């Protein structure tokens, strides 16, 4: 089932998400719905808070990055439950990021190129893995969502002022997107 994606301006996107346990109700269905929702919106990552759930859960599928000519990206499709980044390494690098909750806005964001993360997968098996490049970046972006952080929090104050009108329009629902969205009720 395709779920509406929560828009910028909704308070749930600012909440620190809570850990869940293996018995979380309908977890498998939620994960399936999140993948279906992400694919429908042409995304590469989606956090549970973006579909109105304040739980520490996010998904990624970086396959679209491998479809570019001469791509050296190793695609990763994974579910991250109760994730904790335990190490970030390397010199920060810029990459133009976007977010399904903040449509039509993209900004260059600095992030570390390599991370090590502990998490449970969809079967609640504990993992500790290291990711680099675009996979690390997408994980860091979605991980931020579980802490109530948006990519626009990582841009300069000047850029934020320049984007204020567009962000207000998004929060009011004054934008057209090709996927289901739930807009803030300001």
N, C-alpha and C positions, 0 to 999 in steps of 0.2 A: 504494500500500500504506500502510495506517495504521500509524504507528510508535508505540511506547510513549513517553510523555513522562516524562522523568526528574524525580523529586520533589526537593523541598527536602531537604537533608541529604546528597545525593549529591555526592561530591567533584568530579565533572566540572563542576558548576555554578560552582565556584570557580576553575577553571583559566582562564588567559589563552589565548585561542584563537590558532591559527597561521594565517598567510596561506596561500592555495592558489594554484595556477596553472591555466591553461586546461586542462591535461591531467589534472586531478583525476578519478580513476576514478568513473564513473557519476554525475557531477555533475547532469546533467539529470534523471535518475531520482530522485536525492535531493531536488532542488528540488520536483519533482512530488509526491513522497511527503510532503514537509513541508507543502505547501499542503493536500493531502488530510487530513493529520493535524490541521492548524490548524483547518480548516473543521469536521471531525468534533467537535472540542473547543469549537467556537464562539469561537475566539480571533480576534484581529486582528493578531497578530504571533507569530513563532516563530523562535528562534535554533537553530542547529545543535547547540549544546551541550545544548539541551533534548531532543534526540533522540540523545544519546550520541555526538556528533561534535565534537571540539575544533578546529573550523575557523572562520575568520572569515566566517561566512555567516549571514544572517538574512533573513526575508521579512516583508512586511506587506501587509494588505489592510484598509483602513479603511472599506470600504463599509458595514458595519453602523452606523457613526456617521451616515451620510447618510440612513438609513431612518427616523430620528426626525422627527416633525412639525416643520416650520419649520427644518430643519437647513440650515446654511450651509456645511457641511463639503464640500470637494472631495475625493472619494474618491481614494485612491492605492493601487495594487497594484504592488508592486515587489520585486525581488530585490536584495540588497545583499551584494556579495562584497568582502572586504578593505577594508571601509569605514573611513574616518577622518573624524571630525567636525573641521572646520577652523575653525568659528566658531559660537559660541552668543551670541545677542543678546536684549536686552529684559529687562524686570522679571520675575522668577520668578513663576509662578502655580501655585496648588494645583489638583490634579485627583485624583480617586479612582482609583487604579490597582489592578489585580490581575495575576495571573500564572498561566499554566497549570501551572507547576511548584509553585505554592503555592496550591492550590485553597481556596476559601471564605474567603480573607483578602483584604481590600481596605483600602487606606490612602491618605490624602491625601499626595501627594508634590509637592514644589516642583521645577519645571523651567523652563528658559528657553523662551520662546514661539517662537523662530525659530532655525533652525540652517542652516548650509551644510555639506554633506558630499560627500566624494569617494568614489567606489566604482566597482566593475565591476558591470554588470548580468548577467543570465542568459546573454547572448551574449558575455560578457567584453569589452563595450564600456565604455571609461572614461567616467564621468559626474562632473560637479560640479553639484549642484543645491541650491537653497534651499527649505526646507520650513518651514511655520509651523503654529501651532495644534495640533490633535489629531494631525496627521500628524507634526509634529516630535516630539511627546511619545512616540508609539508608536515612532518610530525611535530616540529616546534610550533608551527602555526596553530595546529589543532590542539596541542597540549596547552597553549596559551588560553584557548577557549575554556578549558576546564578550570583555569584560575581567574576567569572573568576579564581576561586581557584580549583586546582586539588589535589587529595589525595597525590600525590608525593611532593607537597609543604609542607606537614606536616611531612616529614621524615627528618632525620639528613642529614647534608651536606655530611658526609662520605657515607651514603647509596646512596645519589643522585649521587655522583662520581662513585660509584660501578655500578650503573644502567645506566650510561651515554650512553654506547654502545648500550644497548637494546633499550633505549628511542630514540636514533638516528635512529636505524633500523626501529622502528615503524613510526617515522615521515617521513621516506623515502619510506615507503610501503614495506619494506623488511621483511615481516612477512605474514604468512598464517593464516587466521581466517575463521571460519565457517559462517560468516555473511558479508553483504555488508558494505564496508568502503570507506570513502573518505579521501585520504591522502594529507598531506600538500604539497604545491608546492614550496619547498625550492630550 
